[in-house]
Amino acid sequence: MSSIFTSAVSLLTNSIMPAIWTTTKAIAVFLLLINIKTLPLTWHFRFYRSLIYHFFVRRTITPAPAHLFSPITTTSRASTYECDLNGHKSNSTYFSDLDIARTHLVCHLTKSSFKTRRLRGDPVMYVALAGVTALFRREIPPFTKYEISSRVLGWDRKWVFVSSHFVSLEKNKKTGEKTIYASCLSKYVFKSGRMTVPPELVFQESGLVPARPEGAEEMEGFGGSSGVETPVQGLKEGKMGEEKLEAVMRKMVKEDLERNVQKDDGYWTWERVEEERKRGLATAQGMIALDGLDAEFREGTEEGLEKVGRFFGAI
């Protein structure tokens, strides 16, 4: 009896357990590989890789005026960790993909402006995300590869609006068009210290937009989400008169525009850029209207309301 027990233990330890351990490790490696996109620090790697790629690897490849409203595409795949109980990519995971897609777009379009400001000794400029809204149209099944197409939609005196679409790689055989999974709109602002840099100035420094003609119509200014204009670079707070704003912009553009002018066939004239900018800005009006959403916050202590408790939402 003891010999049978000893043989069973020996078989378990020498054959079965190693096989189970080997299988477990293989499964663990497989799960890590199919979910590598969502592992810790992977997002940071993807983000900084985008910066390095455009500011160092492709630093000599500058955009042409035709690129301003043109889409830049990135590809990704829905990992199992990104999928919810319904068996498709969770709506909350779209935004991490947007971070990378928008980074490629903004870096490609504005790297000349960053270089110009660095050579000029200006304070470091950075790009801040002020808001994102999304419309989910179709589900993305697990492991499905998709494309994110992002482009500049329009801008005003402060904000840059970027549209992004999650679409299928292949066209639908019936419609002949790609399937749109989701459409998103993002709002950016250029900052240099505490000063706001007008998008038009950044695009002019990048050689994407012609200099504003004399007597051109003033650009729209919608202010910040708080309803208060953020000081624009080169102007002290409280003294951001429109005439001074124009003077500062013209002076800075005159110094640097020649350095960054790209070869162009003349298609994107000032009038055509303005027409497209305003057309895109009309689409962004709905997002601009959301600036008043803060006023809808309620604590539950107001008349007719009741605070319904505080529940566990995160560990």
C-alpha positions as CSV (number, residue, x, y, z in Angstrom):
1,M,0.0,0.0,0.0
2,S,2.8,2.4,0.9
3,S,4.6,1.6,-2.3
4,I,1.5,2.5,-4.3
5,F,1.2,5.8,-2.4
6,T,4.8,6.5,-2.9
7,S,4.5,5.8,-6.7
8,A,1.5,8.1,-6.9
9,V,3.3,11.0,-5.1
10,S,6.3,10.4,-7.3
11,L,4.2,10.6,-10.5
12,L,2.5,13.7,-9.3
13,T,5.7,15.6,-8.4
14,N,7.8,14.4,-11.3
15,S,5.3,14.4,-14.2
16,I,1.9,16.0,-13.5
17,M,3.0,19.0,-11.5
18,P,5.7,20.1,-13.9
19,A,3.2,19.8,-16.8
20,I,0.6,21.9,-14.9
21,W,3.3,24.5,-14.1
22,T,4.5,24.6,-17.7
23,T,0.9,24.9,-18.9
24,T,0.1,27.7,-16.4
25,K,3.2,29.7,-17.4
26,A,2.3,29.3,-21.1
27,I,-1.3,30.5,-20.4
28,A,0.0,33.5,-18.4
29,V,2.5,34.5,-21.1
30,F,-0.3,34.1,-23.7
31,L,-2.6,36.4,-21.7
32,L,0.1,38.9,-21.2
33,L,0.9,39.0,-24.9
34,I,-2.7,39.5,-26.1
35,N,-3.2,42.2,-23.4
36,I,0.2,43.9,-23.7
37,K,-1.5,47.1,-24.7
38,T,-3.1,47.4,-21.3
39,L,-0.1,46.4,-19.1
40,P,1.3,49.0,-16.6
41,L,3.5,51.6,-18.3
42,T,2.5,50.5,-21.8
43,W,0.5,53.7,-22.3
44,H,3.5,55.8,-21.2
45,F,5.7,53.9,-23.7
46,R,3.2,54.5,-26.5
47,F,2.9,58.2,-25.6
48,Y,6.7,58.9,-25.3
49,R,7.4,56.9,-28.4
50,S,5.1,59.2,-30.4
51,L,6.9,62.3,-29.1
52,I,10.4,60.8,-29.8
53,Y,9.3,59.6,-33.3
54,H,8.1,63.1,-34.4
55,F,10.5,65.4,-32.6
56,F,13.7,63.3,-33.2
57,V,13.3,60.5,-35.8
58,R,11.2,62.7,-38.1
59,R,12.4,66.1,-37.0
60,T,13.5,67.1,-40.5
61,I,10.2,66.0,-42.1
62,T,7.9,69.0,-41.7
63,P,4.2,69.3,-42.7
64,A,3.0,71.1,-45.8
65,P,-0.1,73.4,-45.7
66,A,-2.1,70.6,-47.3
67,H,-1.6,68.6,-44.0
68,L,-3.4,71.1,-41.8
69,F,-6.9,69.6,-42.4
70,S,-5.7,66.2,-43.5
71,P,-6.2,63.1,-41.4
72,I,-3.4,61.2,-39.6
73,T,-4.1,57.6,-39.0
74,T,-3.0,55.2,-36.3
75,T,-4.0,51.5,-35.8
76,S,-4.8,49.5,-32.8
77,R,-6.5,46.3,-31.7
78,A,-9.1,45.6,-29.0
79,S,-7.5,43.4,-26.4
80,T,-9.5,41.2,-24.1
81,Y,-8.8,43.4,-21.0
82,E,-10.4,46.3,-22.8
83,C,-13.6,44.4,-23.4
84,D,-16.6,44.6,-21.1
85,L,-19.3,42.1,-20.1
86,N,-21.1,42.7,-23.4
87,G,-18.1,41.1,-25.2
88,H,-16.9,44.2,-27.0
89,K,-14.4,47.1,-26.5
90,S,-15.5,49.1,-23.4
91,N,-16.5,52.7,-24.1
92,S,-14.1,53.9,-21.4
93,T,-11.1,52.5,-23.2
94,Y,-11.5,54.6,-26.4
95,F,-9.9,57.6,-24.7
96,S,-6.5,56.0,-24.1
97,D,-6.3,55.3,-27.8
98,L,-7.3,58.9,-28.5
99,D,-4.4,60.1,-26.4
100,I,-1.9,58.4,-28.8
101,A,-3.7,59.3,-32.0
102,R,-3.9,63.0,-31.1
103,T,-0.3,63.1,-30.0
104,H,0.8,61.9,-33.5
105,L,-1.4,64.6,-35.1
106,V,-0.3,67.5,-32.9
107,C,3.4,66.7,-32.9
108,H,3.5,66.3,-36.7
109,L,1.7,69.6,-37.3
110,T,3.4,71.8,-34.7
111,K,7.0,70.6,-34.3
112,S,8.2,73.5,-36.4
113,S,6.6,75.9,-34.0
114,F,8.2,74.1,-31.0
115,K,11.6,74.4,-32.7
116,T,11.1,78.0,-33.5
117,R,10.2,78.9,-29.9
118,R,13.1,76.9,-28.5
119,L,15.6,78.7,-30.8
120,R,14.0,82.0,-29.9
121,G,14.4,81.3,-26.2
122,D,10.7,81.5,-25.4
123,P,9.2,79.7,-22.4
124,V,8.5,76.1,-23.1
125,M,5.2,75.6,-24.9
126,Y,2.9,72.7,-24.1
127,V,-0.4,71.4,-25.3
128,A,-3.2,70.8,-22.8
129,L,-6.3,68.8,-23.3
130,A,-9.4,70.7,-22.2
131,G,-12.2,68.2,-23.1
132,V,-13.3,65.2,-25.0
133,T,-16.8,64.1,-26.2
134,A,-17.6,60.8,-27.9
135,L,-20.4,59.2,-29.9
136,F,-20.4,55.4,-30.0
137,R,-21.9,54.0,-33.2
138,R,-20.9,50.4,-33.5
139,E,-19.3,47.8,-31.2
140,I,-15.7,46.7,-31.7
141,P,-15.4,42.9,-31.1
142,P,-12.4,41.4,-29.2
143,F,-9.1,41.2,-31.2
144,T,-10.6,43.4,-33.9
145,K,-8.0,45.7,-35.6
146,Y,-9.2,49.2,-36.2
147,E,-8.0,52.6,-37.4
148,I,-8.1,55.9,-35.7
149,S,-8.3,58.8,-38.1
150,S,-7.7,62.3,-36.5
151,R,-7.5,65.7,-38.1
152,V,-7.8,69.4,-37.2
153,L,-11.5,70.4,-37.4
154,G,-11.1,74.1,-36.7
155,W,-9.9,76.7,-34.1
156,D,-10.7,80.1,-32.6
157,R,-8.6,82.5,-30.7
158,K,-8.0,80.0,-27.9
159,W,-9.1,76.5,-28.7
160,V,-8.1,73.9,-31.3
161,F,-10.8,71.3,-32.1
162,V,-9.6,67.8,-33.3
163,S,-12.0,65.3,-34.7
164,S,-11.2,61.6,-34.4
165,H,-13.0,58.6,-35.9
166,F,-12.6,54.9,-35.0
167,V,-13.2,53.0,-38.3
168,S,-12.7,49.6,-39.7
169,L,-9.7,48.8,-41.8
170,E,-11.7,47.2,-44.6
171,K,-14.6,48.8,-46.5
172,N,-18.1,47.3,-46.2
173,K,-18.8,45.2,-49.3
174,K,-22.4,46.5,-49.5
175,T,-21.8,50.2,-48.9
176,G,-18.3,50.5,-50.2
177,E,-17.4,52.6,-47.1
178,K,-15.5,51.9,-43.9
179,T,-17.6,51.2,-40.8
180,I,-17.5,54.0,-38.2
181,Y,-17.3,52.6,-34.7
182,A,-17.1,55.9,-32.9
183,S,-16.7,59.7,-33.6
184,C,-14.9,61.9,-31.1
185,L,-14.2,65.6,-30.7
186,S,-11.4,66.9,-28.5
187,K,-10.5,70.5,-27.4
188,Y,-6.9,71.6,-27.0
189,V,-5.2,74.8,-25.9
190,F,-1.5,75.8,-26.4
191,K,0.2,77.1,-23.3
192,S,3.5,78.9,-22.7
193,G,3.8,79.3,-18.9
194,R,0.5,80.7,-17.8
195,M,-0.1,82.4,-21.2
196,T,-2.3,81.1,-23.9
197,V,-0.7,80.9,-27.4
198,P,-3.3,81.5,-30.2
199,P,-3.6,78.5,-32.4
200,E,-3.3,80.7,-35.5
201,L,0.1,81.8,-34.4
202,V,1.3,78.2,-33.8
203,F,0.1,77.2,-37.2
204,Q,1.7,80.2,-38.9
205,E,5.0,79.4,-37.1
206,S,4.7,75.9,-38.5
207,G,4.2,77.2,-42.0
208,L,0.7,75.8,-42.3
209,V,-1.4,79.0,-42.4
210,P,-0.6,82.2,-44.5
211,A,-0.2,85.5,-42.7
212,R,-3.5,87.2,-41.8
213,P,-4.2,89.9,-44.5
214,E,-4.7,93.5,-43.6
215,G,-8.2,94.3,-42.7
216,A,-9.2,90.6,-42.3
217,E,-12.3,89.8,-40.2
218,E,-11.5,89.3,-36.5
219,M,-11.4,85.7,-35.3
220,E,-13.9,84.3,-32.9
221,G,-13.1,84.1,-29.2
222,F,-15.1,81.9,-27.0
223,G,-13.1,82.2,-23.8
224,G,-12.3,79.5,-21.3
225,S,-14.6,76.9,-19.7
226,S,-15.0,79.3,-16.8
227,G,-16.2,82.0,-19.1
228,V,-13.1,84.1,-18.5
229,E,-10.5,84.7,-21.3
230,T,-7.0,83.2,-20.5
231,P,-4.2,85.7,-21.1
232,V,-2.7,85.4,-24.5
233,Q,1.1,85.2,-24.8
234,G,2.8,88.5,-25.0
235,L,-0.1,90.4,-23.4
236,K,-0.6,91.1,-19.7
237,E,-3.8,90.0,-18.0
238,G,-6.5,92.7,-18.3
239,K,-4.8,94.3,-21.3
240,M,-5.6,91.9,-24.0
241,G,-7.2,94.4,-26.4
242,E,-7.9,93.1,-29.9
243,E,-5.6,95.7,-31.4
244,K,-2.7,94.7,-29.1
245,L,-3.4,91.0,-29.8
246,E,-3.1,91.6,-33.6
247,A,0.1,93.6,-33.2
248,V,1.8,90.9,-31.1
249,M,0.8,88.2,-33.6
250,R,1.9,90.1,-36.6
251,K,5.3,90.9,-35.1
252,M,6.0,87.3,-34.1
253,V,4.9,85.9,-37.4
254,K,6.9,88.4,-39.3
255,E,10.1,87.3,-37.5
256,D,9.6,83.5,-38.0
257,L,7.2,82.9,-40.9
258,E,9.9,83.0,-43.6
259,R,11.9,80.3,-41.8
260,N,9.0,77.8,-41.9
261,V,7.2,78.5,-45.1
262,Q,6.6,75.2,-47.0
263,K,6.4,74.6,-50.7
264,D,2.8,74.7,-51.7
265,D,0.8,74.7,-54.9
266,G,-1.2,77.7,-53.7
267,Y,-4.4,75.8,-53.0
268,W,-4.6,76.7,-49.3
269,T,-5.0,80.4,-49.6
270,W,-6.0,82.5,-46.6
271,E,-9.6,82.6,-47.8
272,R,-9.8,78.9,-48.3
273,V,-8.2,78.1,-44.9
274,E,-10.7,80.5,-43.2
275,E,-13.6,78.9,-45.0
276,E,-12.6,75.4,-43.9
277,R,-11.8,76.6,-40.3
278,K,-15.2,78.2,-39.9
279,R,-17.0,75.2,-41.4
280,G,-15.3,72.9,-38.9
281,L,-15.9,75.4,-36.0
282,A,-19.6,75.3,-36.8
283,T,-19.5,71.5,-36.0
284,A,-17.7,72.2,-32.8
285,Q,-20.3,74.6,-31.5
286,G,-22.1,71.9,-29.6
287,M,-18.9,71.1,-27.6
288,I,-18.4,74.8,-26.9
289,A,-21.9,75.0,-25.5
290,L,-20.9,72.3,-22.9
291,D,-18.7,74.9,-21.2
292,G,-21.9,75.8,-19.2
293,L,-22.2,72.3,-17.9
294,D,-20.3,73.2,-14.7
295,A,-23.3,75.2,-13.6
296,E,-25.4,72.1,-13.5
297,F,-23.5,70.6,-10.6
298,R,-25.7,69.9,-7.5
299,E,-24.7,68.8,-4.0
300,G,-28.1,67.3,-3.1
301,T,-28.7,69.9,-0.4
302,E,-30.6,72.3,-2.6
303,E,-34.4,72.8,-2.3
304,G,-36.3,69.8,-3.4
305,L,-33.2,67.5,-3.7
306,E,-31.8,64.9,-1.4
307,K,-28.3,63.5,-1.0
308,V,-28.6,59.8,-1.7
309,G,-25.4,58.6,-0.1
310,R,-21.8,57.9,-1.0
311,F,-21.1,54.5,-2.6
312,F,-17.8,52.6,-3.2
313,G,-16.6,53.5,-6.7
314,A,-12.9,52.5,-6.5
315,I,-10.4,50.6,-4.4
